[in-house]
Amino acid sequence: MRIDLIKTSQGKPYERVSDYYAGKSVFVTGGTGFLGKVLIERLLYNCTDIESIYVLIRGKKGFKSENRLQQMLDVPVFDKLKALKPNALKKIILIEGDITKPDLDIKSSDEQKLIDNVSVVFHSAATVRFVESFENIMKVNFEGTRHVMDLSKKIKNLETFLYLSTCFSNANKLVIDETIYPKPKTIDEVYSFIDNYGDNSEATENFINGYPNTYTLSKALCENYVDENRGTMKTIIVRPSIVTPVLKEPLPGWQDSWVAATATFSDIARGLTKVIYGDPNVVCDMIPVDYVCNFIIVAAARGNPSDDIIVYNSCSSSSNPITWKRGADLYLGESLRHGKYDLKPRPVEVSMSQLKVNLLTFILQTTPSFLADLWLRLKGESPKYLKMQKRPVLLRDILKYFSSTSYHIKSENSQKLIETLDKRDRAMFPCDPRTIAWQTYMPLFCRGIQKYLLKPKQ
Ligand SMILES: NC(=O)c1ccc[n+]([C@@H]2O[C@H](COP(=O)([O-])OP(=O)(O)OC[C@H]3O[C@@H](n4cnc5c(N)ncnc54)[C@H](OP(=O)(O)O)[C@@H]3O)[C@@H](O)[C@H]2O)c1
């Protein structure tokens, strides 16, 4: 693929990525999420002449959307922006709405603002839970995408519609190229399955046929829907792999959600997981959240000058791979330096033999937990360690598919786009996975989890 840079109205390519955003407004869904917060912060921090960022937020758990916007800005990832560029925050414009509702359930005056002003839509909102009812996953991910696209099509001067998918939207394949694959199921088949079987786990496993879960399948369905229904919208799909804490800016180590690798590494370092099902040589495809968000900003600015759809895999495995085992060992090494663990941790055992995994789980996890509980009982305290084992074992089993499958995730399109960045833009929007030094990143990852996710509980 050739990357031709998007041109200004005078026909010249934008010199800098941030120039593209000058005087433009963007619409972000999923702004309160892990990626969304970093995306908004990076846009405001680096694209200083951006006009406005419209952020879709729903009311939730008794909190109104205005309060939720404030809660979002109270997160430490915005501290640097607040300290150095406080006025930038005024560019955030709240749009109250819910992607599961037709027209996003937004006020007609808000809809008009979007229609009149927005140049780029970043659709990031989704449910990323692997254990969730199939019906709800379809409601949020599929119907949500349909509704966001319906609205985007009404926007007068839309330049790009960017959809956040996942590298694992085709997790039933071993080679994952930057292309849209044929849809795994029709929407009618999916809804008829849900009507007939609900969340029957055995039937679901048969139905999803090689996919690890309904989340990844839903993302494949969304990609196909986006492709088939984009009309004349210039469309980009960015597929991150496993998104991990901030590497560089704005706050190294920052992370705010327990997902896949984060929870697994943390469980290993806390002595809760000592054995996982997998192949020691299988690569864990991680990409820091700031790298993903910088890449998204670059992609929307210069990633699709044609009318065709373009797909970018934002990932590390093809250019700078690290195995699950090495990632876990580096993380554990840092954790041991700080001595923060519940049960004495040890380097994780990785095996493709289910029998060995079960046996080692009994010897290395269940037995010490039982003995630790016995000791607590003898002291007159309540037992807790066997109970603590349940979640890590469940998580390990949920991730089994990923820790045992050798994917070849291609990223030529992404690399080519990154190559178009000059030295200054590379420094401002670091996104080249080859620049991740795992030796120092994994200890940072560990310190970030201890500081931002585990700290409140200690
Ligand atoms: N995290 C990863 O490792 C990863 C990897 C690959 C791809 N991705 C993709 O990246 C995107 C962002 O993921 P993330 O990690 O940032 O997820 P996240 O932290 O769970 O955030 C999800 C966002 O979606 C919003 N949302 C959910 N349902 C909504 C609804 N009905 N109406 C409006 N907003 C709604 C949430 O808003 P509330 O705050 O209101 O719930 C939140 O802002 C997703 O599309 C995901 O598939 C993530």
Ligand as a Chemical Component Dictionary entry (heavy atoms), coordinates in Angstrom:
data_LIG
# 
_chem_comp.id                   LIG 
_chem_comp.type                 NON-POLYMER 
_chem_comp.pdbx_formal_charge   0 
_chem_comp.three_letter_code    LIG 
# 
loop_
_chem_comp_atom.comp_id 
_chem_comp_atom.atom_id 
_chem_comp_atom.alt_atom_id 
_chem_comp_atom.type_symbol 
_chem_comp_atom.charge 
_chem_comp_atom.model_Cartn_x 
_chem_comp_atom.model_Cartn_y 
_chem_comp_atom.model_Cartn_z 
_chem_comp_atom.pdbx_ordinal 
LIG N1  N1  N 0  -8.348  -2.050 26.078 1  
LIG C1  C1  C 0  -7.838  -2.883 25.171 2  
LIG O1  O1  O 0  -6.926  -3.676 25.464 3  
LIG C2  C2  C 0  -8.342  -2.835 23.753 4  
LIG C3  C3  C 0  -7.684  -3.654 22.801 5  
LIG C4  C4  C 0  -8.110  -3.628 21.484 6  
LIG C5  C5  C 0  -9.161  -2.831 21.111 7  
LIG N2  N2  N 1  -9.799  -2.065 22.048 8  
LIG C6  C6  C 0  -10.924 -1.234 21.587 9  
LIG O2  O2  O 0  -10.681 0.100  21.970 10 
LIG C7  C7  C 0  -11.910 0.745  22.301 11 
LIG C8  C8  C 0  -11.794 1.387  23.674 12 
LIG O3  O3  O 0  -11.509 0.388  24.631 13 
LIG P1  P1  P 0  -11.198 0.790  26.142 14 
LIG O4  O4  O 0  -10.169 -0.142 26.652 15 
LIG O5  O5  O -1 -10.988 2.244  26.252 16 
LIG O6  O6  O 0  -12.575 0.396  26.816 17 
LIG P2  P2  P 0  -13.199 0.932  28.183 18 
LIG O7  O7  O 0  -12.150 1.502  29.075 19 
LIG O8  O8  O 0  -14.045 -0.162 28.725 20 
LIG O9  O9  O 0  -14.134 2.127  27.708 21 
LIG C9  C9  C 0  -15.298 1.879  27.008 22 
LIG C10 C10 C 0  -15.933 3.206  26.680 23 
LIG O10 O10 O 0  -17.133 2.956  25.942 24 
LIG C11 C11 C 0  -18.170 3.698  26.552 25 
LIG N3  N3  N 0  -19.479 3.083  26.395 26 
LIG C12 C12 C 0  -19.836 1.804  26.637 27 
LIG N4  N4  N 0  -21.146 1.648  26.435 28 
LIG C13 C13 C 0  -21.624 2.863  26.071 29 
LIG C14 C14 C 0  -22.907 3.340  25.745 30 
LIG N5  N5  N 0  -23.986 2.534  25.756 31 
LIG N6  N6  N 0  -23.050 4.646  25.380 32 
LIG C15 C15 C 0  -21.976 5.476  25.381 33 
LIG N7  N7  N 0  -20.733 5.079  25.701 34 
LIG C16 C16 C 0  -20.573 3.788  26.046 35 
LIG C17 C17 C 0  -17.803 3.699  28.026 36 
LIG O11 O11 O 0  -18.561 4.701  28.666 37 
LIG P3  P3  P 0  -19.006 4.571  30.211 38 
LIG O12 O12 O 0  -17.874 5.179  30.970 39 
LIG O13 O13 O 0  -20.242 5.342  30.241 40 
LIG O14 O14 O 0  -19.203 3.117  30.509 41 
LIG C18 C18 C 0  -16.318 4.005  27.916 42 
LIG O15 O15 O 0  -16.122 5.373  27.699 43 
LIG C19 C19 C 0  -12.996 -0.315 22.200 44 
LIG O16 O16 O 0  -13.658 -0.170 20.969 45 
LIG C20 C20 C 0  -12.231 -1.625 22.234 46 
LIG O17 O17 O 0  -12.901 -2.645 21.545 47 
LIG C21 C21 C 0  -9.406  -2.039 23.361 48 
# 
loop_
_chem_comp_bond.comp_id 
_chem_comp_bond.atom_id_1 
_chem_comp_bond.atom_id_2 
_chem_comp_bond.value_order 
_chem_comp_bond.pdbx_ordinal 
LIG N1  C1  SING 1  
LIG C1  O1  DOUB 2  
LIG C1  C2  SING 3  
LIG C2  C3  SING 4  
LIG C2  C21 DOUB 5  
LIG C3  C4  DOUB 6  
LIG C4  C5  SING 7  
LIG C5  N2  DOUB 8  
LIG N2  C6  SING 9  
LIG N2  C21 SING 10 
LIG C6  O2  SING 11 
LIG C6  C20 SING 12 
LIG O2  C7  SING 13 
LIG C7  C8  SING 14 
LIG C7  C19 SING 15 
LIG C8  O3  SING 16 
LIG O3  P1  SING 17 
LIG P1  O4  DOUB 18 
LIG P1  O5  SING 19 
LIG P1  O6  SING 20 
LIG O6  P2  SING 21 
LIG P2  O7  DOUB 22 
LIG P2  O8  SING 23 
LIG P2  O9  SING 24 
LIG O9  C9  SING 25 
LIG C9  C10 SING 26 
LIG C10 O10 SING 27 
LIG C10 C18 SING 28 
LIG O10 C11 SING 29 
LIG C11 N3  SING 30 
LIG C11 C17 SING 31 
LIG N3  C12 SING 32 
LIG N3  C16 SING 33 
LIG C12 N4  DOUB 34 
LIG N4  C13 SING 35 
LIG C13 C14 SING 36 
LIG C13 C16 DOUB 37 
LIG C14 N5  SING 38 
LIG C14 N6  DOUB 39 
LIG N6  C15 SING 40 
LIG C15 N7  DOUB 41 
LIG N7  C16 SING 42 
LIG C17 O11 SING 43 
LIG C17 C18 SING 44 
LIG O11 P3  SING 45 
LIG P3  O12 DOUB 46 
LIG P3  O13 SING 47 
LIG P3  O14 SING 48 
LIG C18 O15 SING 49 
LIG C19 O16 SING 50 
LIG C19 C20 SING 51 
LIG C20 O17 SING 52 
# 
